[in-house]
Amino acid sequence: MPDRPEVTAAEIARLAGVGRAAVSNWRRRHPDFPKPAGGTETSPTFRLDQVEQWLRDQGKLAELPLLERIWRQLETLRDPAGPAAAPLVTAGAVLLLLHRDPAARADLDREPDTRLATALPRALRRTATAALGPDAPATLDLPLIAGATHLDLARLLAELTADTGPEAAYGHLLARHAEANPRLQPPIPADTAALLAALAAPPADAAVLDPACGTGGVLLAAPGTERLGQEGDPALAGVALLRLALAAPADAPGPLPLDVRPGDALRADAFPGRAADAVLCRPPYNERDWGHDQLQYDARWPGRLVPPRGESELAWVLHCLAHTRPGGTAVLLLPPTVASRRAGRRVRAELVRSGALRAVAALPAGAAPPYGVPLHVWVLRGPEPGDEFRHVLLLDATEDGADRAALHDTVLTAWRAFDAAARTGGPLPADRPGRSRAVPALDLLDDETDLTPARHLPAAPAGAAPDLLTGLRARLAAELARLADLDTALPAAAPAAPDRPAPPQVSIGELARSGALRVHSSGQGAPARPGGRTPLLTDQDLQTGAPPSAATDDDEPTVRQGDVLVPVLGGEGARAVHPGSPYLGAALGPRLHLLRPDPDLLDPDFLAGQLRATGAGRRASSYASTTSRLDIRRVELPRVPIERQRALGAAFRRIAAYEEALAAAAAEARTLTRALTDTLASGAGEPA
């Protein structure tokens, strides 16, 4: 691995925003162009610092954004054959040093590289030991010697933390990592993690366990004195441990009550016999090779009831229940098929019969990856001697859609009322047609033991009052009138000259490196906080054109006029932010890109229109499971003068206004037709 970052000719071309032929010309025509530092004769590599300096001297390179420079250092440290997250462990260890010893920033600026090469690793190991215990340096696999790349990375991280603080800086790096590795399992959005933690409601002095913790997002959302985690990817386990440590106060005495261990929790349980007050988990889905044959006689299976080979999720349910103390709570986020697959019937029946399963709540699609699937939340209670409570709360919250505040209120209100009745022996909450019902266990123990909430709920009343139907008709008429007015403003499209050459293309990444725009990817986004002071924009808000549906106490970064917002799952929902927009001042929720163009170089409406074009993201999308994600930095735009951009941008803006009005009219039409259909079908009205 090179001691200094190296780049190929193709990477130099992307850095400067030119073609590869231009780089070849520079090498021939400029004797001072940097000499190859590695690679082969046909594919040489060059030292990045020398290339950047040469481009800067030639006026061919704007200063790279700080986060982009840090990411380049991390990419240089990454071993292609090793875990993708390994460099983030090194970065997290540096940030932990800066967090707990602010004087280290001055040492990085003052001390020479020859001394820091050994002093920095010693400081990292000393800080990790003090904060996380004597085994931490070995667990994190911290370096013994710091090369030039490590030192450059440490100094850049110190610069970043001066603006954002260590915890926020690590959040930015994790968001960039998730964006750059779309095939890895994406993290749970912060608002959904907060919902899982609120359902468990562990006391302040609780021990909380996540046996499949990923980067630690769910543990981060849960209050508790002690946090325990396990993760199959050793690098991600290190990331989770450091992330939790960065969330602790800088002066908190060590070692901190954190214990995150690498390993597969089903095959190699890191906490055998340990019972936690709360267990929170989003397990891996659809695993065939989860250890079925090796775990036939495992003590975690009640009555030796081994989960079938195709029911890995139920194996995780039983694992979590085995680690839940009597009276404690386990909360899992699961695919909806776990509630109904025939192979898992006997395990589901045992969970219901024993009283361990307390609730199943159906969430709307988009709550967590995979975003196209309406996931379920299962709530389980560690069985206590003498507990004869045998009801299950079934809740359907799929209608709450993008309104995260309403979703949390629906789920938590229903669960808390049900849980209070279970604990005190009071009356059960009344059924809510189409919403929730406390179902006796015996009613679920049939040939299927299907726990899908919608199949057990009383039907919601159908039909609408005449006054409501009249109001719906009036609203639709108003939307159609607005649409007719906008129709006259739609731009025409005259044929282009057949001999006009196609303009050159430039990628969003190249524009960001040149300083023409800034790119911020929200990753998991700011945490949702009911009653928060700042509106929180979600990706579904953006895609539907709805105002921000949640709130947060985090106000950085906020949306400004001239920004362009893009959902991670596709550029078709890209929107430029204009005066009067409901998105102004909002914080970013999960799965959003914010582009902030320099209006003298890049017109926002032109940028948004190009991103909405059908083919814009086709070559820049990557696919994981059933979802596609837009790699925003790979999207290419035509390179045209700013005057041409503004002319096209004005046309794109009129088209976008028409499209929004059309969607609003279609929504009103659907509401009216559904209400009319329900009214006639239920007998509440007659055709007239």
Wavefront OBJ file of the C-alpha trace (Angstrom):
o trace
v 0.000 0.000 0.000
v 1.477 3.414 -0.935
v 2.621 5.740 1.837
v 1.195 8.694 -0.065
v -2.127 8.587 -1.954
v -1.654 7.804 -5.632
v -4.008 8.382 -8.565
v -4.281 7.087 -12.109
v -4.532 9.199 -15.262
v -8.287 8.618 -15.312
v -8.590 9.897 -11.743
v -6.507 12.965 -12.630
v -8.911 13.633 -15.506
v -11.899 13.444 -13.147
v -10.110 15.651 -10.649
v -9.532 18.376 -13.253
v -12.825 17.886 -15.102
v -11.191 16.956 -18.421
v -10.851 13.884 -20.617
v -8.015 11.359 -20.381
v -6.544 12.658 -23.637
v -5.904 16.024 -21.977
v -3.893 14.327 -19.222
v -1.789 12.533 -21.852
v -1.161 15.877 -23.580
v -0.092 17.497 -20.304
v 2.417 14.710 -19.679
v 3.953 15.220 -23.137
v 3.894 19.021 -23.271
v 4.824 19.957 -19.683
v 8.204 18.733 -18.470
v 7.285 19.688 -14.896
v 4.271 17.349 -14.833
v 4.741 14.903 -11.909
v 6.653 11.730 -12.697
v 4.993 8.322 -12.183
v 5.319 7.027 -8.628
v 4.037 3.508 -9.225
v 1.760 1.360 -11.329
v 2.919 -0.036 -14.668
v 4.301 1.446 -17.863
v 0.883 1.292 -19.518
v -1.066 2.322 -16.412
v 1.140 4.529 -14.224
v 0.080 6.112 -10.949
v 1.091 9.525 -9.621
v 1.339 11.002 -6.146
v -1.885 12.828 -5.414
v -0.245 15.686 -3.507
v 2.136 16.385 -6.408
v -0.682 16.213 -8.966
v -2.900 18.542 -6.947
v -0.078 21.053 -6.534
v 0.723 20.967 -10.270
v -2.943 21.430 -11.226
v -3.256 24.256 -8.723
v -0.129 25.972 -10.088
v -1.550 25.670 -13.609
v -4.911 27.112 -12.515
v -6.680 23.885 -13.437
v -7.911 22.907 -9.962
v -10.120 24.592 -7.418
v -9.538 23.692 -3.775
v -11.214 20.382 -2.908
v -13.919 20.459 -0.225
v -12.560 19.261 3.107
v -14.791 16.189 3.314
v -13.723 15.150 -0.192
v -10.063 15.424 0.788
v -10.679 13.273 3.868
v -12.500 10.698 1.788
v -9.541 10.447 -0.595
v -7.249 9.677 2.326
v -9.636 6.979 3.553
v -9.787 5.452 0.072
v -5.991 5.313 0.016
v -5.949 3.457 3.346
v -8.569 0.947 2.212
v -7.326 -2.546 1.412
v -9.337 -3.840 -1.596
v -9.234 -7.336 -0.087
v -10.296 -6.180 3.381
v -13.494 -4.824 4.955
v -14.774 -1.658 3.297
v -15.242 0.023 6.684
v -11.715 -0.636 8.008
v -10.379 2.905 7.303
v -13.335 4.323 9.237
v -12.014 2.595 12.361
v -8.746 4.521 12.050
v -10.669 7.747 11.457
v -12.905 7.043 14.452
v -9.893 6.426 16.687
v -8.412 9.791 15.642
v -11.731 11.513 16.314
v -11.939 9.846 19.738
v -8.479 11.237 20.533
v -9.573 14.726 19.462
v -12.826 14.314 21.439
v -11.245 13.292 24.741
v -7.967 15.235 24.412
v -8.532 18.564 22.604
v -4.844 19.433 23.078
v -4.002 16.738 20.533
v -5.070 19.121 17.767
v -2.197 21.455 18.604
v 0.255 18.532 18.605
v -0.830 17.562 15.088
v -0.137 21.098 13.897
v 3.138 21.561 15.762
v 4.997 18.250 15.775
v 7.050 17.025 12.784
v 6.032 13.905 10.886
v 9.084 11.977 12.071
v 7.944 12.265 15.684
v 4.223 11.862 15.007
v 4.837 8.612 13.122
v 5.201 6.879 16.499
v 3.598 9.443 18.823
v 0.190 9.415 17.097
v -0.293 5.602 17.279
v 0.723 5.675 20.963
v -1.810 8.434 21.630
v -4.549 6.538 19.775
v -3.882 3.362 21.745
v -3.655 5.229 25.047
v -6.969 7.006 24.440
v -8.722 3.824 23.285
v -7.483 1.965 26.369
v -8.596 4.729 28.731
v -12.024 5.114 27.117
v -12.839 1.538 26.133
v -10.647 -0.785 28.191
v -7.338 -2.612 27.764
v -8.543 -4.835 24.917
v -9.676 -1.937 22.726
v -6.438 -1.335 20.735
v -6.297 -4.985 19.672
v -10.042 -5.139 18.980
v -9.844 -2.014 16.833
v -6.608 -3.191 15.159
v -5.013 0.232 15.571
v -1.750 0.901 13.665
v 1.622 0.714 15.399
v 3.254 3.167 12.977
v 1.553 6.115 11.282
v 2.491 6.648 7.653
v 2.136 9.911 5.777
v -1.461 9.082 4.824
v -2.408 8.504 8.477
v -0.869 11.836 9.444
v -2.553 13.721 6.601
v -5.863 12.112 7.580
v -5.436 13.064 11.238
v -4.729 16.704 10.385
v -7.699 16.926 8.038
v -9.963 15.379 10.685
v -8.721 17.926 13.209
v -9.661 20.666 10.757
v -13.119 19.145 10.245
v -13.820 18.775 13.967
v -13.017 22.444 14.505
v -16.179 23.185 12.493
v -18.503 20.296 13.365
v -17.237 18.524 16.475
v -15.976 14.908 16.508
v -19.352 13.153 16.739
v -20.886 15.071 13.824
v -17.691 14.624 11.800
v -17.947 10.854 12.205
v -21.591 11.018 11.171
v -20.579 12.739 7.920
v -18.018 10.018 7.197
v -20.518 7.231 7.901
v -23.057 8.861 5.582
v -20.443 9.061 2.825
v -19.496 5.411 3.444
v -23.130 4.306 3.099
v -23.438 6.309 -0.107
v -20.241 4.831 -1.561
v -21.190 1.231 -0.656
v -24.846 0.832 -1.677
v -24.593 -2.960 -1.845
v -23.944 -3.169 1.889
v -26.950 -3.260 4.192
v -27.990 0.384 4.681
v -28.339 1.641 8.264
v -31.714 2.118 9.919
v -32.903 5.749 9.682
v -32.546 7.621 12.947
v -36.294 8.186 13.337
v -37.065 4.470 13.007
v -34.261 3.611 15.447
v -35.812 6.102 17.879
v -39.184 4.358 17.492
v -37.675 0.957 18.358
v -35.980 2.447 21.417
v -39.177 4.182 22.542
v -41.116 0.909 22.309
v -38.574 -0.823 24.539
v -38.447 2.186 26.898
v -35.492 0.912 28.946
v -34.878 2.654 32.278
v -31.982 5.065 32.585
v -29.785 2.469 34.319
v -30.605 -0.324 31.857
v -28.373 -2.680 29.931
v -29.327 -2.553 26.233
v -28.208 -5.170 23.688
v -28.223 -5.162 19.887
v -26.890 -8.511 18.598
v -26.711 -7.301 14.970
v -25.720 -3.705 15.618
v -24.147 -2.630 12.302
v -22.708 0.851 12.844
v -24.534 1.238 16.168
v -27.426 3.466 15.126
v -30.072 1.636 17.178
v -27.882 1.478 20.291
v -27.203 5.182 19.873
v -30.949 5.885 20.013
v -31.504 3.887 23.207
v -31.027 5.335 26.677
v -29.217 3.127 29.144
v -26.189 2.934 31.362
v -24.655 -0.049 29.556
v -24.733 -0.726 25.814
v -23.825 -4.122 24.420
v -23.515 -5.027 20.760
v -22.335 -7.709 18.385
v -21.665 -7.419 14.657
v -20.501 -9.976 12.113
v -18.233 -7.509 10.281
v -15.263 -6.810 12.597
v -14.663 -3.377 11.064
v -18.294 -2.348 11.545
v -18.118 -3.581 15.139
v -15.190 -1.211 15.655
v -17.090 1.615 13.987
v -20.091 1.034 16.271
v -17.906 1.024 19.383
v -16.185 4.268 18.411
v -19.453 5.905 17.398
v -20.963 5.173 20.804
v -17.814 6.435 22.529
v -17.956 9.691 20.564
v -21.549 10.204 21.743
v -20.427 10.093 25.395
v -19.324 13.328 27.102
v -15.645 14.072 26.531
v -14.956 14.084 30.276
v -16.873 10.871 31.062
v -14.579 8.632 33.133
v -13.391 5.488 31.414
v -13.659 2.762 30.655
v -17.085 3.637 29.272
v -19.907 1.084 29.767
v -19.722 -0.016 26.126
v -19.023 -3.501 24.839
v -19.299 -4.198 21.098
v -17.785 -7.477 19.940
v -17.225 -8.939 16.480
v -18.800 -12.225 15.434
v -21.988 -13.900 14.234
v -24.367 -13.773 17.197
v -26.243 -16.929 16.165
v -23.189 -19.144 15.619
v -20.834 -17.549 18.155
v -22.824 -15.703 20.818
v -20.513 -13.150 22.444
v -22.761 -12.777 25.519
v -23.861 -16.309 26.510
v -26.101 -16.277 29.553
v -26.273 -12.461 29.655
v -29.788 -11.019 30.065
v -30.404 -7.382 29.117
v -33.212 -5.054 30.152
v -33.904 -4.274 26.496
v -32.859 -6.000 23.280
v -33.201 -4.038 20.031
v -32.419 -5.602 16.678
v -32.756 -5.308 12.911
v -31.359 -8.762 12.004
v -30.082 -9.852 8.594
v -32.981 -10.923 6.371
v -33.444 -14.054 4.253
v -30.310 -15.887 5.359
v -30.250 -19.552 4.360
v -26.909 -20.392 5.941
v -27.523 -19.121 9.464
v -26.305 -22.222 11.321
v -29.420 -24.403 11.268
v -27.499 -27.694 11.178
v -24.932 -26.712 13.819
v -27.500 -25.302 16.266
v -29.980 -28.190 16.461
v -29.571 -28.569 20.244
v -29.025 -24.939 21.161
v -30.438 -23.882 24.517
v -31.960 -20.737 22.980
v -34.718 -22.742 21.253
v -37.676 -23.221 23.654
v -38.614 -26.877 24.028
v -35.967 -27.755 21.390
v -38.211 -26.080 18.815
v -35.561 -25.433 16.164
v -36.431 -22.660 13.678
v -36.697 -24.058 10.123
v -33.773 -23.477 7.764
v -35.713 -20.835 5.808
v -36.740 -18.908 8.945
v -33.519 -17.157 9.930
v -35.491 -14.172 11.231
v -37.289 -16.381 13.770
v -33.910 -17.696 14.919
v -32.966 -14.075 15.638
v -36.277 -13.541 17.460
v -35.545 -16.492 19.757
v -31.941 -15.337 20.219
v -33.125 -11.886 21.316
v -35.745 -13.378 23.634
v -33.096 -15.614 25.232
v -31.091 -12.476 26.073
v -34.068 -10.575 27.541
v -34.418 -10.608 31.319
v -37.806 -11.615 32.798
v -40.037 -8.584 32.368
v -37.622 -6.971 29.915
v -38.530 -6.021 26.362
v -37.197 -7.122 22.985
v -38.056 -5.129 19.848
v -37.198 -6.373 16.361
v -37.694 -4.905 12.885
v -38.677 -7.746 10.536
v -39.975 -8.392 7.010
v -43.767 -8.827 6.850
v -43.486 -12.399 5.543
v -42.145 -13.570 8.926
v -45.667 -13.095 10.297
v -47.266 -15.516 7.845
v -44.819 -17.998 6.280
v -46.139 -21.497 6.829
v -42.727 -22.912 7.747
v -42.565 -20.686 10.827
v -46.055 -21.466 12.160
v -44.922 -23.669 15.074
v -42.395 -21.102 16.321
v -44.937 -18.270 16.049
v -47.508 -20.389 17.883
v -45.058 -21.055 20.725
v -44.300 -17.334 21.049
v -48.024 -16.566 21.257
v -48.844 -19.498 23.556
v -46.087 -18.623 26.033
v -47.109 -14.971 26.216
v -43.698 -13.822 24.972
v -45.056 -12.075 21.874
v -46.867 -8.905 22.915
v -47.312 -6.843 19.743
v -46.911 -6.797 15.968
v -47.097 -3.382 14.285
v -47.139 -2.951 10.497
v -45.168 0.143 9.417
v -45.590 1.998 6.115
v -43.164 1.336 3.286
v -40.143 3.616 3.523
v -39.609 3.334 7.278
v -36.346 1.409 6.836
v -34.470 -0.595 4.187
v -35.630 -2.248 2.000
v -37.654 0.913 1.466
v -40.234 -0.605 -0.856
v -41.397 -3.105 1.787
v -43.806 -2.285 4.675
v -41.826 -3.816 7.540
v -43.204 -5.115 10.835
v -42.106 -4.361 14.386
v -42.360 -7.254 16.843
v -42.405 -6.513 20.572
v -41.667 -9.364 22.984
v -41.596 -9.572 26.766
v -39.226 -11.790 28.740
v -41.571 -14.314 30.416
v -42.000 -13.932 34.187
v -43.235 -16.611 36.585
v -46.951 -16.229 37.209
v -47.565 -13.940 34.238
v -50.786 -15.244 32.684
v -51.394 -12.362 30.276
v -52.250 -13.866 26.881
v -53.184 -11.141 24.411
v -51.315 -9.746 21.409
v -51.663 -6.165 20.179
v -51.994 -6.094 16.394
v -51.573 -2.634 14.885
v -51.722 -1.449 11.279
v -49.951 1.907 10.859
v -49.367 1.632 7.107
v -51.753 4.502 6.375
v -49.518 7.027 8.167
v -47.129 7.023 5.192
v -44.524 9.755 5.199
v -45.869 11.493 8.322
v -43.273 10.192 10.772
v -44.625 12.173 13.720
v -48.093 10.678 13.188
v -46.579 7.211 12.765
v -44.682 7.412 16.047
v -47.736 8.768 17.852
v -49.974 6.005 16.457
v -47.616 3.171 17.386
v -46.484 4.452 20.779
v -49.939 5.513 21.976
v -51.446 2.121 21.135
v -48.531 0.172 22.630
v -48.352 2.166 25.870
v -52.075 1.770 26.538
v -51.888 -1.965 25.845
v -48.699 -2.438 27.891
v -50.151 -0.547 30.857
v -53.185 -2.849 30.832
v -50.940 -5.914 30.663
v -48.788 -4.761 33.595
v -51.581 -3.555 35.884
v -54.390 -5.934 34.984
v -56.564 -3.010 33.899
v -59.048 -3.038 31.014
v -57.600 -3.534 27.549
v -57.826 -0.601 25.116
v -60.870 -0.636 22.869
v -60.582 -1.925 19.322
v -59.939 0.726 16.678
v -61.477 -0.436 13.394
v -58.866 -0.685 10.679
v -56.162 0.351 13.151
v -55.568 -1.815 16.213
v -56.972 -4.640 18.291
v -55.907 -6.601 21.370
v -56.397 -10.175 20.149
v -56.722 -13.117 22.591
v -53.958 -15.658 22.061
v -56.448 -18.464 21.423
v -57.856 -16.558 18.430
v -54.412 -16.643 16.793
v -53.599 -20.314 17.427
v -55.123 -21.857 14.317
v -53.673 -23.803 11.401
v -51.708 -20.761 10.190
v -50.979 -18.558 13.220
v -50.840 -15.650 10.802
v -49.807 -12.539 12.725
v -50.311 -10.025 9.900
v -52.206 -7.190 11.659
v -54.582 -6.291 8.800
v -56.045 -9.822 8.791
v -57.295 -9.580 12.364
v -58.597 -6.014 12.570
v -62.271 -5.064 12.430
v -63.103 -3.260 9.202
v -63.100 0.516 9.265
v -66.494 2.116 8.597
v -66.974 2.925 4.933
v -68.817 5.729 3.277
v -68.752 9.517 3.505
v -71.278 12.165 4.472
v -72.874 14.205 1.645
v -71.232 17.425 2.868
v -67.815 15.743 2.724
v -68.426 14.563 -0.846
v -69.458 18.071 -1.865
v -66.279 19.495 -0.342
v -64.151 16.923 -2.147
v -65.767 17.858 -5.465
v -65.048 21.544 -4.833
v -61.392 20.867 -4.008
v -60.959 18.811 -7.166
v -62.545 21.572 -9.255
v -60.121 24.134 -7.790
v -57.108 21.942 -8.600
v -58.328 21.373 -12.156
v -58.756 25.136 -12.647
v -55.182 25.741 -11.436
v -53.958 23.032 -13.780
v -55.702 24.671 -16.727
v -53.999 27.991 -15.960
v -50.580 26.327 -15.804
v -51.234 24.444 -19.032
v -51.046 27.687 -20.978
v -47.592 28.390 -19.493
v -46.074 25.051 -20.489
v -43.074 25.647 -22.766
v -43.118 24.395 -26.322
v -40.278 22.219 -27.637
v -39.088 23.264 -31.091
v -36.890 20.784 -33.018
v -33.168 21.236 -32.387
v -30.836 21.901 -35.300
v -29.804 18.484 -36.693
v -26.155 19.501 -37.075
v -25.778 21.002 -33.595
v -23.037 19.076 -31.743
v -23.876 17.485 -28.411
v -22.408 19.484 -25.512
v -19.660 17.868 -23.400
v -20.769 16.148 -20.211
v -19.587 16.847 -16.670
v -20.410 14.818 -13.563
v -21.774 16.133 -10.272
v -18.591 14.859 -8.617
v -16.433 16.899 -10.980
v -18.565 19.985 -10.374
v -18.179 19.488 -6.619
v -14.418 19.193 -6.920
v -14.258 22.352 -9.026
v -16.256 24.342 -6.471
v -19.319 24.857 -8.703
v -21.542 23.219 -6.095
v -21.462 21.505 -2.723
v -22.875 18.036 -2.110
v -24.258 16.956 1.248
v -25.728 13.475 1.704
v -27.848 13.079 4.819
v -27.266 9.354 5.394
v -29.463 8.477 8.365
v -30.421 12.116 8.725
v -31.095 14.156 11.819
v -32.947 12.273 14.592
v -36.689 12.869 14.755
v -37.750 14.547 17.993
v -41.486 15.085 18.569
v -41.982 18.748 19.454
v -38.554 19.688 18.078
v -37.873 23.271 17.021
v -36.731 22.528 13.444
v -38.873 20.990 10.655
v -37.435 17.657 9.470
v -37.740 16.791 5.782
v -37.963 13.107 4.780
v -37.423 11.557 1.373
v -41.113 10.699 1.106
v -42.033 14.328 1.820
v -39.817 15.332 -1.087
v -41.130 12.686 -3.470
v -44.769 13.545 -2.762
v -44.280 17.313 -2.538
v -45.612 17.345 1.030
v -44.248 19.793 3.623
v -41.826 18.443 6.261
v -43.673 15.779 8.237
v -41.460 15.572 11.335
v -39.371 17.741 13.636
v -35.930 17.626 15.218
v -33.686 19.564 17.560
v -30.803 19.278 15.073
v -30.605 22.321 12.800
v -27.521 21.656 10.660
v -27.540 21.641 7.704
v -30.753 23.472 6.906
v -32.281 24.007 3.497
v -31.700 27.390 1.835
v -33.120 29.166 -1.189
v -31.346 27.954 -4.320
v -30.636 24.478 -2.960
v -31.588 21.400 -4.967
v -32.949 18.430 -3.013
v -32.710 14.890 -4.400
v -33.976 11.617 -2.878
v -31.301 8.914 -2.673
v -33.676 6.382 -4.231
v -34.063 8.326 -7.487
v -33.543 11.713 -9.081
v -37.090 11.979 -10.471
v -38.107 13.732 -7.239
v -35.398 16.421 -7.473
v -36.684 19.880 -6.513
v -35.127 23.326 -6.537
v -35.979 25.417 -3.470
v -37.588 28.797 -4.193
v -38.873 31.644 -1.983
v -41.951 30.545 -0.038
v -41.051 26.845 -0.218
v -42.136 24.829 2.850
v -38.661 23.264 2.812
v -36.816 26.499 3.663
v -35.064 26.134 7.021
v -35.789 22.408 7.293
v -33.189 19.904 8.476
v -32.497 16.830 6.372
v -34.003 13.495 7.307
v -32.777 10.159 5.978
v -31.914 9.302 2.373
v -31.584 12.793 0.912
v -28.941 14.624 -1.102
v -28.649 18.410 -0.825
v -26.879 20.160 -3.702
v -25.904 23.796 -3.166
v -24.818 25.259 -6.532
v -22.943 28.514 -7.016
v -25.669 30.459 -8.905
v -23.044 32.289 -10.976
v -21.819 28.949 -12.333
v -24.790 26.590 -12.136
v -28.500 27.438 -12.308
v -30.536 25.555 -9.633
v -33.601 25.012 -11.858
v -31.386 23.762 -14.682
v -29.719 21.343 -12.258
v -33.051 20.081 -10.867
v -34.517 19.658 -14.349
v -31.540 17.672 -15.593
v -31.745 15.411 -12.538
v -35.459 14.779 -13.159
v -34.815 13.732 -16.765
v -35.528 10.055 -17.382
v -32.018 9.071 -18.404
v -30.096 11.280 -15.969
v -29.713 8.719 -13.211
v -29.898 5.523 -15.252
v -26.135 5.145 -15.562
v -25.545 6.501 -12.063
v -27.796 4.064 -10.192
v -26.675 0.980 -8.326
v -28.867 -1.853 -7.184
v -29.042 -3.723 -3.898
v -31.729 -6.341 -3.262
v -35.011 -4.852 -4.481
v -34.042 -1.184 -4.362
v -31.945 1.120 -6.497
v -29.885 4.014 -5.191
v -28.682 7.081 -7.027
v -24.930 7.687 -6.853
v -25.320 11.439 -7.091
v -21.661 12.125 -7.872
v -21.803 9.979 -11.016
v -24.772 11.809 -12.560
v -23.670 13.686 -15.688
v -24.986 17.041 -16.923
v -24.399 18.883 -20.201
v -21.763 21.588 -19.854
v -23.437 24.710 -21.289
v -23.027 28.473 -20.641
v -24.874 29.976 -17.696
v -27.203 31.966 -19.989
v -28.306 28.747 -21.679
v -28.700 27.109 -18.262
v -31.010 29.887 -17.075
v -33.179 29.682 -20.182
v -33.558 25.933 -19.788
v -34.008 26.328 -16.028
v -36.968 28.688 -16.488
v -38.626 26.112 -18.748
v -37.891 23.294 -16.302
v -39.439 25.355 -13.498
v -42.705 25.800 -15.421
v -42.791 22.078 -16.204
v -42.218 21.242 -12.532
v -45.065 23.544 -11.451
v -47.387 21.859 -13.947
v -46.324 18.412 -12.741
v -46.983 19.362 -9.103
v -50.440 20.692 -9.973
v -51.192 17.538 -11.957
v -50.180 15.359 -8.996
v -52.334 17.427 -6.626
v -55.345 17.117 -8.941
v -54.787 13.367 -9.279
v -54.623 12.993 -5.490
v -57.883 14.908 -5.040
v -59.494 12.793 -7.770
v -58.407 9.570 -6.065
v -59.768 10.772 -2.729
v -63.115 11.667 -4.299
v -63.498 8.438 -6.281
v -62.524 6.308 -3.281
v -65.038 8.106 -1.062
v -67.784 7.709 -3.674
v -66.993 4.017 -4.139
v -66.986 3.326 -0.390
v -70.241 5.231 0.101
v -72.092 3.294 -2.600
v -70.535 -0.087 -1.765
v -71.404 0.185 1.934
v -75.000 1.183 1.277
v -74.485 4.557 2.945
v -75.599 6.289 -0.260
v -77.489 5.714 -3.510
v -76.498 6.672 -7.070
v -78.038 9.988 -8.086
l 1 2 3 4 5 6 7 8 9 10 11 12 13 14 15 16 17 18 19 20 21 22 23 24 25 26 27 28 29 30 31 32 33 34 35 36 37 38 39 40 41 42 43 44 45 46 47 48 49 50 51 52 53 54 55 56 57 58 59 60 61 62 63 64 65 66 67 68 69 70 71 72 73 74 75 76 77 78 79 80 81 82 83 84 85 86 87 88 89 90 91 92 93 94 95 96 97 98 99 100 101 102 103 104 105 106 107 108 109 110 111 112 113 114 115 116 117 118 119 120 121 122 123 124 125 126 127 128 129 130 131 132 133 134 135 136 137 138 139 140 141 142 143 144 145 146 147 148 149 150 151 152 153 154 155 156 157 158 159 160 161 162 163 164 165 166 167 168 169 170 171 172 173 174 175 176 177 178 179 180 181 182 183 184 185 186 187 188 189 190 191 192 193 194 195 196 197 198 199 200 201 202 203 204 205 206 207 208 209 210 211 212 213 214 215 216 217 218 219 220 221 222 223 224 225 226 227 228 229 230 231 232 233 234 235 236 237 238 239 240 241 242 243 244 245 246 247 248 249 250 251 252 253 254 255 256 257 258 259 260 261 262 263 264 265 266 267 268 269 270 271 272 273 274 275 276 277 278 279 280 281 282 283 284 285 286 287 288 289 290 291 292 293 294 295 296 297 298 299 300 301 302 303 304 305 306 307 308 309 310 311 312 313 314 315 316 317 318 319 320 321 322 323 324 325 326 327 328 329 330 331 332 333 334 335 336 337 338 339 340 341 342 343 344 345 346 347 348 349 350 351 352 353 354 355 356 357 358 359 360 361 362 363 364 365 366 367 368 369 370 371 372 373 374 375 376 377 378 379 380 381 382 383 384 385 386 387 388 389 390 391 392 393 394 395 396 397 398 399 400 401 402 403 404 405 406 407 408 409 410 411 412 413 414 415 416 417 418 419 420 421 422 423 424 425 426 427 428 429 430 431 432 433 434 435 436 437 438 439 440 441 442 443 444 445 446 447 448 449 450 451 452 453 454 455 456 457 458 459 460 461 462 463 464 465 466 467 468 469 470 471 472 473 474 475 476 477 478 479 480 481 482 483 484 485 486 487 488 489 490 491 492 493 494 495 496 497 498 499 500 501 502 503 504 505 506 507 508 509 510 511 512 513 514 515 516 517 518 519 520 521 522 523 524 525 526 527 528 529 530 531 532 533 534 535 536 537 538 539 540 541 542 543 544 545 546 547 548 549 550 551 552 553 554 555 556 557 558 559 560 561 562 563 564 565 566 567 568 569 570 571 572 573 574 575 576 577 578 579 580 581 582 583 584 585 586 587 588 589 590 591 592 593 594 595 596 597 598 599 600 601 602 603 604 605 606 607 608 609 610 611 612 613 614 615 616 617 618 619 620 621 622 623 624 625 626 627 628 629 630 631 632 633 634 635 636 637 638 639 640 641 642 643 644 645 646 647 648 649 650 651 652 653 654 655 656 657 658 659 660 661 662 663 664 665 666 667 668 669 670 671 672 673 674 675 676 677 678 679 680 681 682 683 684 685 686 687 688
